[in-house]
Amino acid sequence: MIPVFKALSDETRLRILSVIWDGELCVCEIEKSLNLTQSNASRHLTALKNAGILASSKHSQWTFYHISDKFKADNALLWKYLQKKIKGMPSYRTDMENLRQLKGQDLCECDGV
């Protein structure tokens, strides 16, 4: 339980959850939609994955992240709470708009994977 709450105690990590809760995204899509550097995104993604909140899969050289089904099942009430509260964060609308605009772009050639 402690690793989960430590991972959720960072605003950037909550922002990452907000952009991937409807599916999976490549690291480059997360970086661009949240305006993060590669090293910063990687550090936060690792913390979320180590806490069991995120899972990942590799497609060629690209890593895609999604919310762990096990996390959602084991923490259903927490997951519902996060979904409701994250939408109220000041950055939510901007992050979602950035993601929407980036979806049509070829950021890293991972779209065809």
KAFEN-V627140 format. One record per helix or strand. SS is the DSSP state (2 for helix, 1 for strand). FROM is the first residue (numbers start at 1). TO is the last residue. If there is no record, write none. Layout:
ss: (SS:SS)
from: (FROM:FROM)
to: (TO:TO)
//
This chain:
ss: (2:2:1:2:2:1:1:2:2:2)
from: (2:11:25:27:38:54:62:69:76:92)
to: (8:20:26:34:50:59:67:74:86:102)
//
